């Protein structure tokens, strides 16, 4: 599949944006919550599936002679997933998220500056999804867990720990922008700003308008350049996005792909070092004939200037089948323009990255298929030695990649 630019737009890559901040001051500066409890509560229990977001807020009162004012203090938070944003006295101090394979558990640690008097600690916990199988999956915790601590190392290298777990904690579920439906174009709001659109700013809402791509091909929006958040088109949710989450470059050690045997998530890995996802499907039923609205909530900080709407079309078609099979190459509504690869024997790789193997027929499979398939919307044939020659190896296969006409990468 290949992506094509939005031909309905004069300049498809130049969307004009407006923005507004997410209002977090009531939680991060004032510590206002909907309910208070003298303990730390599991996020699933408190949020009750109403939102991915839950604020945890508590305060610490320090006198002028408190030891916590006489050294480097670290805020230490135990978290069971999935993302944490931390604020102290209204100032953002950092974020952290669980790494794959760590069973969504980690410890957030950050040096902070405390003041005499009341100090407000506000923690925004974010979930991304829960497992839905295995024994007692419903008992798996989420969000911030005990302990939450202030850790002081004084000049004498002595460690003093103040446990805040039994403090009075205020809780607030959700975000202001979602509660007030910033994403709904039917709700008028004068607070969107069109000039000096910020980039790499966390907790920011972005809005733009666009024309629906022509034709009936599937539509996607490319969100590469953004961090993490949520997207809506004409008030319809496209779900969460997280293109800044990059797949580990070290995982793809071989091009060979073999699913035989017991399945694991280590098999047939591809696109390592790339975002886990960058194109997000926009159902055509979400789109209007005239103007359409895209709204993004950016949680981490990103740059919306590269966002584009595109259509998805078949760019090439492949066959990878064993001898004796009858197969068909088809570009659907367009002719086959080229045979990019063809090999009979023991070819390696997958569609888009086929390679010749150690064993190959001495017959030119590309020439055979060019005569039979190029210029046609489809062609079918039986994979046999009579057609593609002898290959002296076991389990002979034919791999073909055919290019469909009239597309650009």
Secondary structure, 3 states (H helix, E strand, C coil): CEEEECCCCCCCCCCCEEEEECCCHHHHCCCCCCEEECCCCCHHHHHCCCCCEEEEEEEEEECCCCHHHCCEEEEEEEECCCEEEEEECCEEEEEEECCCCCCCCEEEEEEECCCCEEEEEEEEEECCCCCCCCCCHHHCCCCEEEEEEEEEECCCCCEEEEECCCCCEEEEECCHHHHCCCCCCCCCCCCCECCCCCCCCCCEEEEEEEECCCCCCEEEEECCCCCCEEEEECCEEEEEECCCCECCCCCCCCCCCCCCCCCCCCCCCCCCCCECCCEEEECHHHCCCCEEEEEEEECCCCCHHHCEEEEEECCEEEEEEECCCEEEEECCCCCEEEEEEEEEECCECCCCCCECCCCECCCCHHHHHHHHHCCCCEEEEECCHHHHCCCCCCCCEEEEEEEECCCCC
